[in-house]
Amino acid sequence: MLLLTLPINILTLGLFTFVVNALMLILTSWIAQGMEVGFRVNGFVAAFVGALIVSVVSYVLNRLIAKRD
């Protein structure tokens, strides 16, 4: 997905990645509902906030792991 949206990502200086991540969270929620796992995202705004949280947590964990090496 990121490769397909590369031109838009370049124009927005990478901020469109959050939109792609939000759409992937919505897709994951839709698939999980079919499997009755209990993972649900209600709307695009919730998915966008979730994408921001996932990105921040990923950044912090990557920095912590990089300091150990």
mmCIF file as Biopython writes it, N, C-alpha, C and O atoms, coordinates in Angstrom:
data_model
#
loop_
_atom_site.group_PDB
_atom_site.id
_atom_site.type_symbol
_atom_site.label_atom_id
_atom_site.label_alt_id
_atom_site.label_comp_id
_atom_site.label_asym_id
_atom_site.label_entity_id
_atom_site.label_seq_id
_atom_site.pdbx_PDB_ins_code
_atom_site.Cartn_x
_atom_site.Cartn_y
_atom_site.Cartn_z
_atom_site.occupancy
_atom_site.B_iso_or_equiv
_atom_site.auth_seq_id
_atom_site.auth_asym_id
_atom_site.pdbx_PDB_model_num
ATOM 1   N N  . MET A ? 1  ? 0.816   -1.194  0.000  1.0 0.0 1  A 1 
ATOM 2   C CA . MET A ? 1  ? 0.000   0.000   0.000  1.0 0.0 1  A 1 
ATOM 3   C C  . MET A ? 1  ? 0.861   1.260   0.000  1.0 0.0 1  A 1 
ATOM 4   O O  . MET A ? 1  ? 0.562   2.232   -0.693 1.0 0.0 1  A 1 
ATOM 5   N N  . LEU A ? 2  ? 1.930   1.226   0.786  1.0 0.0 2  A 1 
ATOM 6   C CA . LEU A ? 2  ? 2.777   2.417   0.837  1.0 0.0 2  A 1 
ATOM 7   C C  . LEU A ? 2  ? 3.456   2.677   -0.503 1.0 0.0 2  A 1 
ATOM 8   O O  . LEU A ? 2  ? 3.677   3.827   -0.882 1.0 0.0 2  A 1 
ATOM 9   N N  . LEU A ? 3  ? 3.782   1.617   -1.206 1.0 0.0 3  A 1 
ATOM 10  C CA . LEU A ? 3  ? 4.398   1.792   -2.524 1.0 0.0 3  A 1 
ATOM 11  C C  . LEU A ? 3  ? 3.398   2.398   -3.508 1.0 0.0 3  A 1 
ATOM 12  O O  . LEU A ? 3  ? 3.768   3.238   -4.328 1.0 0.0 3  A 1 
ATOM 13  N N  . LEU A ? 4  ? 2.145   1.980   -3.434 1.0 0.0 4  A 1 
ATOM 14  C CA . LEU A ? 4  ? 1.124   2.525   -4.321 1.0 0.0 4  A 1 
ATOM 15  C C  . LEU A ? 4  ? 0.830   3.990   -4.019 1.0 0.0 4  A 1 
ATOM 16  O O  . LEU A ? 4  ? 0.496   4.753   -4.925 1.0 0.0 4  A 1 
ATOM 17  N N  . THR A ? 5  ? 0.950   4.385   -2.771 1.0 0.0 5  A 1 
ATOM 18  C CA . THR A ? 5  ? 0.648   5.762   -2.381 1.0 0.0 5  A 1 
ATOM 19  C C  . THR A ? 5  ? 1.900   6.632   -2.288 1.0 0.0 5  A 1 
ATOM 20  O O  . THR A ? 5  ? 1.861   7.723   -1.720 1.0 0.0 5  A 1 
ATOM 21  N N  . LEU A ? 6  ? 2.985   6.155   -2.835 1.0 0.0 6  A 1 
ATOM 22  C CA . LEU A ? 6  ? 4.252   6.893   -2.743 1.0 0.0 6  A 1 
ATOM 23  C C  . LEU A ? 6  ? 4.169   8.324   -3.295 1.0 0.0 6  A 1 
ATOM 24  O O  . LEU A ? 6  ? 4.685   9.237   -2.651 1.0 0.0 6  A 1 
ATOM 25  N N  . PRO A ? 7  ? 3.542   8.561   -4.460 1.0 0.0 7  A 1 
ATOM 26  C CA . PRO A ? 7  ? 3.476   9.956   -4.932 1.0 0.0 7  A 1 
ATOM 27  C C  . PRO A ? 7  ? 2.741   10.889  -3.963 1.0 0.0 7  A 1 
ATOM 28  O O  . PRO A ? 7  ? 3.158   12.029  -3.758 1.0 0.0 7  A 1 
ATOM 29  N N  . ILE A ? 8  ? 1.650   10.404  -3.372 1.0 0.0 8  A 1 
ATOM 30  C CA . ILE A ? 8  ? 0.911   11.239  -2.416 1.0 0.0 8  A 1 
ATOM 31  C C  . ILE A ? 8  ? 1.736   11.433  -1.149 1.0 0.0 8  A 1 
ATOM 32  O O  . ILE A ? 8  ? 1.729   12.511  -0.555 1.0 0.0 8  A 1 
ATOM 33  N N  . ASN A ? 9  ? 2.445   10.388  -0.740 1.0 0.0 9  A 1 
ATOM 34  C CA . ASN A ? 9  ? 3.307   10.497  0.442  1.0 0.0 9  A 1 
ATOM 35  C C  . ASN A ? 9  ? 4.411   11.520  0.231  1.0 0.0 9  A 1 
ATOM 36  O O  . ASN A ? 9  ? 4.751   12.261  1.153  1.0 0.0 9  A 1 
ATOM 37  N N  . ILE A ? 10 ? 4.964   11.570  -0.947 1.0 0.0 10 A 1 
ATOM 38  C CA . ILE A ? 10 ? 6.013   12.549  -1.234 1.0 0.0 10 A 1 
ATOM 39  C C  . ILE A ? 10 ? 5.442   13.959  -1.171 1.0 0.0 10 A 1 
ATOM 40  O O  . ILE A ? 10 ? 6.071   14.865  -0.626 1.0 0.0 10 A 1 
ATOM 41  N N  . LEU A ? 11 ? 4.248   14.141  -1.730 1.0 0.0 11 A 1 
ATOM 42  C CA . LEU A ? 11 ? 3.633   15.472  -1.719 1.0 0.0 11 A 1 
ATOM 43  C C  . LEU A ? 11 ? 3.271   15.932  -0.307 1.0 0.0 11 A 1 
ATOM 44  O O  . LEU A ? 11 ? 3.359   17.120  0.002  1.0 0.0 11 A 1 
ATOM 45  N N  . THR A ? 12 ? 2.869   15.002  0.542  1.0 0.0 12 A 1 
ATOM 46  C CA . THR A ? 12 ? 2.462   15.369  1.901  1.0 0.0 12 A 1 
ATOM 47  C C  . THR A ? 12 ? 3.583   15.179  2.920  1.0 0.0 12 A 1 
ATOM 48  O O  . THR A ? 12 ? 3.354   15.256  4.126  1.0 0.0 12 A 1 
ATOM 49  N N  . LEU A ? 13 ? 4.793   14.930  2.427  1.0 0.0 13 A 1 
ATOM 50  C CA . LEU A ? 13 ? 5.969   14.741  3.279  1.0 0.0 13 A 1 
ATOM 51  C C  . LEU A ? 13 ? 5.790   13.587  4.268  1.0 0.0 13 A 1 
ATOM 52  O O  . LEU A ? 13 ? 6.267   13.652  5.401  1.0 0.0 13 A 1 
ATOM 53  N N  . GLY A ? 14 ? 5.104   12.539  3.831  1.0 0.0 14 A 1 
ATOM 54  C CA . GLY A ? 14 ? 4.950   11.338  4.630  1.0 0.0 14 A 1 
ATOM 55  C C  . GLY A ? 14 ? 3.739   11.303  5.532  1.0 0.0 14 A 1 
ATOM 56  O O  . GLY A ? 14 ? 3.481   10.281  6.168  1.0 0.0 14 A 1 
ATOM 57  N N  . LEU A ? 15 ? 2.987   12.389  5.608  1.0 0.0 15 A 1 
ATOM 58  C CA . LEU A ? 15 ? 1.837   12.413  6.513  1.0 0.0 15 A 1 
ATOM 59  C C  . LEU A ? 15 ? 0.691   11.535  6.028  1.0 0.0 15 A 1 
ATOM 60  O O  . LEU A ? 15 ? -0.159  11.135  6.823  1.0 0.0 15 A 1 
ATOM 61  N N  . PHE A ? 16 ? 0.659   11.231  4.734  1.0 0.0 16 A 1 
ATOM 62  C CA . PHE A ? 16 ? -0.386  10.358  4.207  1.0 0.0 16 A 1 
ATOM 63  C C  . PHE A ? 16 ? -0.238  8.930   4.733  1.0 0.0 16 A 1 
ATOM 64  O O  . PHE A ? 16 ? -1.173  8.134   4.650  1.0 0.0 16 A 1 
ATOM 65  N N  . THR A ? 17 ? 0.927   8.614   5.267  1.0 0.0 17 A 1 
ATOM 66  C CA . THR A ? 17 ? 1.149   7.293   5.862  1.0 0.0 17 A 1 
ATOM 67  C C  . THR A ? 17 ? 0.168   7.040   6.998  1.0 0.0 17 A 1 
ATOM 68  O O  . THR A ? 17 ? -0.275  5.907   7.187  1.0 0.0 17 A 1 
ATOM 69  N N  . PHE A ? 18 ? -0.179  8.078   7.758  1.0 0.0 18 A 1 
ATOM 70  C CA . PHE A ? 18 ? -1.151  7.921   8.837  1.0 0.0 18 A 1 
ATOM 71  C C  . PHE A ? 18 ? -2.525  7.542   8.291  1.0 0.0 18 A 1 
ATOM 72  O O  . PHE A ? 18 ? -3.249  6.758   8.905  1.0 0.0 18 A 1 
ATOM 73  N N  . VAL A ? 19 ? -2.878  8.099   7.145  1.0 0.0 19 A 1 
ATOM 74  C CA . VAL A ? 19 ? -4.155  7.757   6.507  1.0 0.0 19 A 1 
ATOM 75  C C  . VAL A ? 19 ? -4.136  6.299   6.064  1.0 0.0 19 A 1 
ATOM 76  O O  . VAL A ? 19 ? -5.115  5.579   6.256  1.0 0.0 19 A 1 
ATOM 77  N N  . VAL A ? 20 ? -3.031  5.862   5.475  1.0 0.0 20 A 1 
ATOM 78  C CA . VAL A ? 20 ? -2.908  4.474   5.045  1.0 0.0 20 A 1 
ATOM 79  C C  . VAL A ? 20 ? -2.979  3.546   6.260  1.0 0.0 20 A 1 
ATOM 80  O O  . VAL A ? 20 ? -3.647  2.513   6.212  1.0 0.0 20 A 1 
ATOM 81  N N  . ASN A ? 21 ? -2.301  3.906   7.332  1.0 0.0 21 A 1 
ATOM 82  C CA . ASN A ? 21 ? -2.343  3.092   8.559  1.0 0.0 21 A 1 
ATOM 83  C C  . ASN A ? 21 ? -3.749  3.042   9.141  1.0 0.0 21 A 1 
ATOM 84  O O  . ASN A ? 21 ? -4.181  1.998   9.629  1.0 0.0 21 A 1 
ATOM 85  N N  . ALA A ? 22 ? -4.467  4.160   9.094  1.0 0.0 22 A 1 
ATOM 86  C CA . ALA A ? 22 ? -5.847  4.182   9.588  1.0 0.0 22 A 1 
ATOM 87  C C  . ALA A ? 22 ? -6.732  3.272   8.742  1.0 0.0 22 A 1 
ATOM 88  O O  . ALA A ? 22 ? -7.567  2.545   9.280  1.0 0.0 22 A 1 
ATOM 89  N N  . LEU A ? 23 ? -6.555  3.306   7.434  1.0 0.0 23 A 1 
ATOM 90  C CA . LEU A ? 23 ? -7.332  2.426   6.566  1.0 0.0 23 A 1 
ATOM 91  C C  . LEU A ? 23 ? -6.999  0.961   6.820  1.0 0.0 23 A 1 
ATOM 92  O O  . LEU A ? 23 ? -7.879  0.104   6.741  1.0 0.0 23 A 1 
ATOM 93  N N  . MET A ? 24 ? -5.745  0.667   7.121  1.0 0.0 24 A 1 
ATOM 94  C CA . MET A ? 24 ? -5.366  -0.714  7.441  1.0 0.0 24 A 1 
ATOM 95  C C  . MET A ? 24 ? -5.972  -1.160  8.771  1.0 0.0 24 A 1 
ATOM 96  O O  . MET A ? 24 ? -6.328  -2.328  8.924  1.0 0.0 24 A 1 
ATOM 97  N N  . LEU A ? 25 ? -6.092  -0.240  9.736  1.0 0.0 25 A 1 
ATOM 98  C CA . LEU A ? 25 ? -6.761  -0.570  10.996 1.0 0.0 25 A 1 
ATOM 99  C C  . LEU A ? 25 ? -8.239  -0.855  10.774 1.0 0.0 25 A 1 
ATOM 100 O O  . LEU A ? 25 ? -8.795  -1.765  11.389 1.0 0.0 25 A 1 
ATOM 101 N N  . ILE A ? 26 ? -8.879  -0.085  9.901  1.0 0.0 26 A 1 
ATOM 102 C CA . ILE A ? 26 ? -10.283 -0.325  9.586  1.0 0.0 26 A 1 
ATOM 103 C C  . ILE A ? 26 ? -10.443 -1.676  8.898  1.0 0.0 26 A 1 
ATOM 104 O O  . ILE A ? 26 ? -11.367 -2.428  9.207  1.0 0.0 26 A 1 
ATOM 105 N N  . LEU A ? 27 ? -9.550  -1.983  7.971  1.0 0.0 27 A 1 
ATOM 106 C CA . LEU A ? 27 ? -9.593  -3.277  7.289  1.0 0.0 27 A 1 
ATOM 107 C C  . LEU A ? 27 ? -9.387  -4.422  8.275  1.0 0.0 27 A 1 
ATOM 108 O O  . LEU A ? 27 ? -10.080 -5.437  8.203  1.0 0.0 27 A 1 
ATOM 109 N N  . THR A ? 28 ? -8.443  -4.263  9.190  1.0 0.0 28 A 1 
ATOM 110 C CA . THR A ? 28 ? -8.190  -5.283  10.208 1.0 0.0 28 A 1 
ATOM 111 C C  . THR A ? 28 ? -9.411  -5.463  11.109 1.0 0.0 28 A 1 
ATOM 112 O O  . THR A ? 28 ? -9.758  -6.587  11.470 1.0 0.0 28 A 1 
ATOM 113 N N  . SER A ? 29 ? -10.053 -4.375  11.465 1.0 0.0 29 A 1 
ATOM 114 C CA . SER A ? 29 ? -11.261 -4.442  12.276 1.0 0.0 29 A 1 
ATOM 115 C C  . SER A ? 29 ? -12.365 -5.184  11.535 1.0 0.0 29 A 1 
ATOM 116 O O  . SER A ? 29 ? -13.069 -6.002  12.128 1.0 0.0 29 A 1 
ATOM 117 N N  . TRP A ? 30 ? -12.520 -4.910  10.258 1.0 0.0 30 A 1 
ATOM 118 C CA . TRP A ? 30 ? -13.552 -5.571  9.456  1.0 0.0 30 A 1 
ATOM 119 C C  . TRP A ? 30 ? -13.299 -7.076  9.377  1.0 0.0 30 A 1 
ATOM 120 O O  . TRP A ? 30 ? -14.226 -7.877  9.500  1.0 0.0 30 A 1 
ATOM 121 N N  . ILE A ? 31 ? -12.038 -7.451  9.172  1.0 0.0 31 A 1 
ATOM 122 C CA . ILE A ? 31 ? -11.697 -8.878  9.111  1.0 0.0 31 A 1 
ATOM 123 C C  . ILE A ? 31 ? -11.904 -9.540  10.472 1.0 0.0 31 A 1 
ATOM 124 O O  . ILE A ? 31 ? -12.406 -10.661 10.546 1.0 0.0 31 A 1 
ATOM 125 N N  . ALA A ? 32 ? -11.522 -8.857  11.538 1.0 0.0 32 A 1 
ATOM 126 C CA . ALA A ? 32 ? -11.659 -9.419  12.879 1.0 0.0 32 A 1 
ATOM 127 C C  . ALA A ? 32 ? -13.125 -9.583  13.273 1.0 0.0 32 A 1 
ATOM 128 O O  . ALA A ? 32 ? -13.465 -10.523 13.992 1.0 0.0 32 A 1 
ATOM 129 N N  . GLN A ? 33 ? -13.990 -8.693  12.818 1.0 0.0 33 A 1 
ATOM 130 C CA . GLN A ? 33 ? -15.416 -8.832  13.127 1.0 0.0 33 A 1 
ATOM 131 C C  . GLN A ? 33 ? -15.978 -10.090 12.484 1.0 0.0 33 A 1 
ATOM 132 O O  . GLN A ? 33 ? -16.829 -10.755 13.075 1.0 0.0 33 A 1 
ATOM 133 N N  . GLY A ? 34 ? -15.522 -10.424 11.300 1.0 0.0 34 A 1 
ATOM 134 C CA . GLY A ? 34 ? -15.970 -11.642 10.642 1.0 0.0 34 A 1 
ATOM 135 C C  . GLY A ? 34 ? -15.496 -12.879 11.373 1.0 0.0 34 A 1 
ATOM 136 O O  . GLY A ? 34 ? -16.142 -13.925 11.312 1.0 0.0 34 A 1 
ATOM 137 N N  . MET A ? 35 ? -14.371 -12.771 12.066 1.0 0.0 35 A 1 
ATOM 138 C CA . MET A ? 35 ? -13.818 -13.905 12.808 1.0 0.0 35 A 1 
ATOM 139 C C  . MET A ? 35 ? -14.282 -13.900 14.268 1.0 0.0 35 A 1 
ATOM 140 O O  . MET A ? 35 ? -13.931 -14.801 15.029 1.0 0.0 35 A 1 
ATOM 141 N N  . GLU A ? 36 ? -15.061 -12.900 14.661 1.0 0.0 36 A 1 
ATOM 142 C CA . GLU A ? 36 ? -15.582 -12.734 16.017 1.0 0.0 36 A 1 
ATOM 143 C C  . GLU A ? 36 ? -14.472 -12.699 17.060 1.0 0.0 36 A 1 
ATOM 144 O O  . GLU A ? 36 ? -14.560 -13.351 18.100 1.0 0.0 36 A 1 
ATOM 145 N N  . VAL A ? 37 ? -13.427 -11.931 16.768 1.0 0.0 37 A 1 
ATOM 146 C CA . VAL A ? 37 ? -12.300 -11.801 17.685 1.0 0.0 37 A 1 
ATOM 147 C C  . VAL A ? 37 ? -12.586 -10.734 18.740 1.0 0.0 37 A 1 
ATOM 148 O O  . VAL A ? 37 ? -12.110 -10.853 19.869 1.0 0.0 37 A 1 
ATOM 149 N N  . GLY A ? 38 ? -13.338 -9.713  18.407 1.0 0.0 38 A 1 
ATOM 150 C CA . GLY A ? 38 ? -13.664 -8.677  19.364 1.0 0.0 38 A 1 
ATOM 151 C C  . GLY A ? 38 ? -12.865 -7.401  19.176 1.0 0.0 38 A 1 
ATOM 152 O O  . GLY A ? 38 ? -12.846 -6.546  20.061 1.0 0.0 38 A 1 
ATOM 153 N N  . PHE A ? 39 ? -12.208 -7.263  18.040 1.0 0.0 39 A 1 
ATOM 154 C CA . PHE A ? 39 ? -11.454 -6.048  17.741 1.0 0.0 39 A 1 
ATOM 155 C C  . PHE A ? 39 ? -12.330 -5.186  16.850 1.0 0.0 39 A 1 
ATOM 156 O O  . PHE A ? 39 ? -12.742 -5.624  15.776 1.0 0.0 39 A 1 
ATOM 157 N N  . ARG A ? 40 ? -12.623 -3.949  17.288 1.0 0.0 40 A 1 
ATOM 158 C CA . ARG A ? 40 ? -13.529 -3.106  16.526 1.0 0.0 40 A 1 
ATOM 159 C C  . ARG A ? 40 ? -13.026 -1.662  16.523 1.0 0.0 40 A 1 
ATOM 160 O O  . ARG A ? 40 ? -12.585 -1.139  17.547 1.0 0.0 40 A 1 
ATOM 161 N N  . VAL A ? 41 ? -13.101 -1.033  15.354 1.0 0.0 41 A 1 
ATOM 162 C CA . VAL A ? 41 ? -12.762 0.379   15.209 1.0 0.0 41 A 1 
ATOM 163 C C  . VAL A ? 41 ? -14.013 1.076   14.700 1.0 0.0 41 A 1 
ATOM 164 O O  . VAL A ? 41 ? -14.556 0.708   13.659 1.0 0.0 41 A 1 
ATOM 165 N N  . ASN A ? 42 ? -14.471 2.087   15.437 1.0 0.0 42 A 1 
ATOM 166 C CA . ASN A ? 42 ? -15.700 2.796   15.073 1.0 0.0 42 A 1 
ATOM 167 C C  . ASN A ? 42 ? -15.373 4.115   14.386 1.0 0.0 42 A 1 
ATOM 168 O O  . ASN A ? 42 ? -15.249 5.149   15.043 1.0 0.0 42 A 1 
ATOM 169 N N  . GLY A ? 43 ? -15.234 4.077   13.076 1.0 0.0 43 A 1 
ATOM 170 C CA . GLY A ? 43 ? -15.059 5.297   12.302 1.0 0.0 43 A 1 
ATOM 171 C C  . GLY A ? 43 ? -13.616 5.606   11.954 1.0 0.0 43 A 1 
ATOM 172 O O  . GLY A ? 43 ? -12.675 5.033   12.503 1.0 0.0 43 A 1 
ATOM 173 N N  . PHE A ? 44 ? -13.481 6.539   11.015 1.0 0.0 44 A 1 
ATOM 174 C CA . PHE A ? 44 ? -12.158 6.888   10.520 1.0 0.0 44 A 1 
ATOM 175 C C  . PHE A ? 44 ? -11.352 7.673   11.539 1.0 0.0 44 A 1 
ATOM 176 O O  . PHE A ? 44 ? -10.137 7.496   11.635 1.0 0.0 44 A 1 
ATOM 177 N N  . VAL A ? 45 ? -12.004 8.534   12.297 1.0 0.0 45 A 1 
ATOM 178 C CA . VAL A ? 45 ? -11.276 9.340   13.287 1.0 0.0 45 A 1 
ATOM 179 C C  . VAL A ? 45 ? -10.646 8.439   14.346 1.0 0.0 45 A 1 
ATOM 180 O O  . VAL A ? 45 ? -9.495  8.639   14.734 1.0 0.0 45 A 1 
ATOM 181 N N  . ALA A ? 46 ? -11.397 7.456   14.807 1.0 0.0 46 A 1 
ATOM 182 C CA . ALA A ? 46 ? -10.847 6.509   15.788 1.0 0.0 46 A 1 
ATOM 183 C C  . ALA A ? 46 ? -9.690  5.731   15.191 1.0 0.0 46 A 1 
ATOM 184 O O  . ALA A ? 46 ? -8.695  5.478   15.871 1.0 0.0 46 A 1 
ATOM 185 N N  . ALA A ? 47 ? -9.810  5.348   13.930 1.0 0.0 47 A 1 
ATOM 186 C CA . ALA A ? 47 ? -8.722  4.627   13.266 1.0 0.0 47 A 1 
ATOM 187 C C  . ALA A ? 47 ? -7.503  5.527   13.101 1.0 0.0 47 A 1 
ATOM 188 O O  . ALA A ? 47 ? -6.372  5.062   13.246 1.0 0.0 47 A 1 
ATOM 189 N N  . PHE A ? 48 ? -7.710  6.797   12.804 1.0 0.0 48 A 1 
ATOM 190 C CA . PHE A ? 48 ? -6.597  7.734   12.639 1.0 0.0 48 A 1 
ATOM 191 C C  . PHE A ? 48 ? -5.876  7.946   13.963 1.0 0.0 48 A 1 
ATOM 192 O O  . PHE A ? 48 ? -4.645  7.967   14.004 1.0 0.0 48 A 1 
ATOM 193 N N  . VAL A ? 49 ? -6.630  8.101   15.041 1.0 0.0 49 A 1 
ATOM 194 C CA . VAL A ? 49 ? -6.017  8.255   16.367 1.0 0.0 49 A 1 
ATOM 195 C C  . VAL A ? 49 ? -5.277  6.978   16.741 1.0 0.0 49 A 1 
ATOM 196 O O  . VAL A ? 49 ? -4.183  7.031   17.302 1.0 0.0 49 A 1 
ATOM 197 N N  . GLY A ? 50 ? -5.872  5.838   16.431 1.0 0.0 50 A 1 
ATOM 198 C CA . GLY A ? 50 ? -5.202  4.564   16.678 1.0 0.0 50 A 1 
ATOM 199 C C  . GLY A ? 50 ? -3.914  4.435   15.892 1.0 0.0 50 A 1 
ATOM 200 O O  . GLY A ? 50 ? -2.923  3.916   16.406 1.0 0.0 50 A 1 
ATOM 201 N N  . ALA A ? 51 ? -3.912  4.902   14.650 1.0 0.0 51 A 1 
ATOM 202 C CA . ALA A ? 51 ? -2.695  4.869   13.838 1.0 0.0 51 A 1 
ATOM 203 C C  . ALA A ? 51 ? -1.615  5.767   14.432 1.0 0.0 51 A 1 
ATOM 204 O O  . ALA A ? 51 ? -0.435  5.417   14.420 1.0 0.0 51 A 1 
ATOM 205 N N  . LEU A ? 52 ? -2.021  6.923   14.952 1.0 0.0 52 A 1 
ATOM 206 C CA . LEU A ? 52 ? -1.059  7.813   15.614 1.0 0.0 52 A 1 
ATOM 207 C C  . LEU A ? 52 ? -0.467  7.154   16.854 1.0 0.0 52 A 1 
ATOM 208 O O  . LEU A ? 52 ? 0.738   7.240   17.090 1.0 0.0 52 A 1 
ATOM 209 N N  . ILE A ? 53 ? -1.308  6.497   17.644 1.0 0.0 53 A 1 
ATOM 210 C CA . ILE A ? 53 ? -0.836  5.832   18.858 1.0 0.0 53 A 1 
ATOM 211 C C  . ILE A ? 53 ? 0.114   4.691   18.512 1.0 0.0 53 A 1 
ATOM 212 O O  . ILE A ? 53 ? 1.159   4.539   19.144 1.0 0.0 53 A 1 
ATOM 213 N N  . VAL A ? 54 ? -0.245  3.893   17.515 1.0 0.0 54 A 1 
ATOM 214 C CA . VAL A ? 54 ? 0.625   2.792   17.095 1.0 0.0 54 A 1 
ATOM 215 C C  . VAL A ? 54 ? 1.969   3.331   16.609 1.0 0.0 54 A 1 
ATOM 216 O O  . VAL A ? 54 ? 3.011   2.744   16.899 1.0 0.0 54 A 1 
ATOM 217 N N  . SER A ? 55 ? 1.955   4.433   15.879 1.0 0.0 55 A 1 
ATOM 218 C CA . SER A ? 55 ? 3.193   5.016   15.376 1.0 0.0 55 A 1 
ATOM 219 C C  . SER A ? 55 ? 4.080   5.531   16.503 1.0 0.0 55 A 1 
ATOM 220 O O  . SER A ? 55 ? 5.293   5.323   16.484 1.0 0.0 55 A 1 
ATOM 221 N N  . VAL A ? 56 ? 3.482   6.201   17.482 1.0 0.0 56 A 1 
ATOM 222 C CA . VAL A ? 56 ? 4.261   6.735   18.603 1.0 0.0 56 A 1 
ATOM 223 C C  . VAL A ? 56 ? 4.855   5.599   19.435 1.0 0.0 56 A 1 
ATOM 224 O O  . VAL A ? 56 ? 6.028   5.645   19.805 1.0 0.0 56 A 1 
ATOM 225 N N  . VAL A ? 57 ? 4.050   4.587   19.728 1.0 0.0 57 A 1 
ATOM 226 C CA . VAL A ? 57 ? 4.543   3.452   20.516 1.0 0.0 57 A 1 
ATOM 227 C C  . VAL A ? 57 ? 5.657   2.722   19.758 1.0 0.0 57 A 1 
ATOM 228 O O  . VAL A ? 57 ? 6.660   2.329   20.352 1.0 0.0 57 A 1 
ATOM 229 N N  . SER A ? 58 ? 5.481   2.546   18.462 1.0 0.0 58 A 1 
ATOM 230 C CA . SER A ? 58 ? 6.500   1.897   17.642 1.0 0.0 58 A 1 
ATOM 231 C C  . SER A ? 58 ? 7.798   2.701   17.643 1.0 0.0 58 A 1 
ATOM 232 O O  . SER A ? 58 ? 8.883   2.128   17.741 1.0 0.0 58 A 1 
ATOM 233 N N  . TYR A ? 59 ? 7.692   4.023   17.536 1.0 0.0 59 A 1 
ATOM 234 C CA . TYR A ? 59 ? 8.871   4.883   17.546 1.0 0.0 59 A 1 
ATOM 235 C C  . TYR A ? 59 ? 9.613   4.772   18.878 1.0 0.0 59 A 1 
ATOM 236 O O  . TYR A ? 59 ? 10.835  4.625   18.907 1.0 0.0 59 A 1 
ATOM 237 N N  . VAL A ? 60 ? 8.865   4.845   19.976 1.0 0.0 60 A 1 
ATOM 238 C CA . VAL A ? 60 ? 9.493   4.791   21.299 1.0 0.0 60 A 1 
ATOM 239 C C  . VAL A ? 60 ? 10.177  3.442   21.515 1.0 0.0 60 A 1 
ATOM 240 O O  . VAL A ? 60 ? 11.305  3.390   22.004 1.0 0.0 60 A 1 
ATOM 241 N N  . LEU A ? 61 ? 9.501   2.354   21.154 1.0 0.0 61 A 1 
ATOM 242 C CA . LEU A ? 61 ? 10.105  1.037   21.336 1.0 0.0 61 A 1 
ATOM 243 C C  . LEU A ? 61 ? 11.330  0.847   20.452 1.0 0.0 61 A 1 
ATOM 244 O O  . LEU A ? 61 ? 12.315  0.245   20.880 1.0 0.0 61 A 1 
ATOM 245 N N  . ASN A ? 62 ? 11.278  1.351   19.233 1.0 0.0 62 A 1 
ATOM 246 C CA . ASN A ? 62 ? 12.455  1.264   18.360 1.0 0.0 62 A 1 
ATOM 247 C C  . ASN A ? 62 ? 13.634  2.042   18.927 1.0 0.0 62 A 1 
ATOM 248 O O  . ASN A ? 62 ? 14.774  1.584   18.836 1.0 0.0 62 A 1 
ATOM 249 N N  . ARG A ? 63 ? 13.383  3.195   19.504 1.0 0.0 63 A 1 
ATOM 250 C CA . ARG A ? 63 ? 14.461  3.986   20.104 1.0 0.0 63 A 1 
ATOM 251 C C  . ARG A ? 63 ? 15.039  3.280   21.330 1.0 0.0 63 A 1 
ATOM 252 O O  . ARG A ? 63 ? 16.252  3.298   21.541 1.0 0.0 63 A 1 
ATOM 253 N N  . LEU A ? 64 ? 14.186  2.663   22.132 1.0 0.0 64 A 1 
ATOM 254 C CA . LEU A ? 64 ? 14.667  1.941   23.310 1.0 0.0 64 A 1 
ATOM 255 C C  . LEU A ? 64 ? 15.503  0.729   22.918 1.0 0.0 64 A 1 
ATOM 256 O O  . LEU A ? 64 ? 16.533  0.454   23.534 1.0 0.0 64 A 1 
ATOM 257 N N  . ILE A ? 65 ? 15.068  0.017   21.909 1.0 0.0 65 A 1 
ATOM 258 C CA . ILE A ? 65 ? 15.811  -1.157  21.457 1.0 0.0 65 A 1 
ATOM 259 C C  . ILE A ? 65 ? 17.126  -0.742  20.804 1.0 0.0 65 A 1 
ATOM 260 O O  . ILE A ? 65 ? 18.139  -1.421  20.973 1.0 0.0 65 A 1 
ATOM 261 N N  . ALA A ? 66 ? 17.123  0.356   20.066 1.0 0.0 66 A 1 
ATOM 262 C CA . ALA A ? 66 ? 18.340  0.825   19.395 1.0 0.0 66 A 1 
ATOM 263 C C  . ALA A ? 66 ? 19.402  1.244   20.418 1.0 0.0 66 A 1 
ATOM 264 O O  . ALA A ? 66 ? 20.596  1.076   20.167 1.0 0.0 66 A 1 
ATOM 265 N N  . LYS A ? 67 ? 18.985  1.786   21.560 1.0 0.0 67 A 1 
ATOM 266 C CA . LYS A ? 67 ? 19.945  2.194   22.589 1.0 0.0 67 A 1 
ATOM 267 C C  . LYS A ? 67 ? 20.633  1.007   23.234 1.0 0.0 67 A 1 
ATOM 268 O O  . LYS A ? 67 ? 21.771  1.130   23.685 1.0 0.0 67 A 1 
ATOM 269 N N  . ARG A ? 68 ? 19.974  -0.135  23.288 1.0 0.0 68 A 1 
ATOM 270 C CA . ARG A ? 68 ? 20.554  -1.323  23.887 1.0 0.0 68 A 1 
ATOM 271 C C  . ARG A ? 68 ? 21.636  -1.918  22.995 1.0 0.0 68 A 1 
ATOM 272 O O  . ARG A ? 68 ? 22.597  -2.503  23.496 1.0 0.0 68 A 1 
ATOM 273 N N  . ASP A ? 69 ? 21.493  -1.779  21.703 1.0 0.0 69 A 1 
ATOM 274 C CA . ASP A ? 69 ? 22.475  -2.343  20.771 1.0 0.0 69 A 1 
ATOM 275 C C  . ASP A ? 69 ? 23.629  -1.415  20.687 1.0 0.0 69 A 1 
ATOM 276 O O  . ASP A ? 69 ? 24.585  -1.683  19.959 1.0 0.0 69 A 1 
#
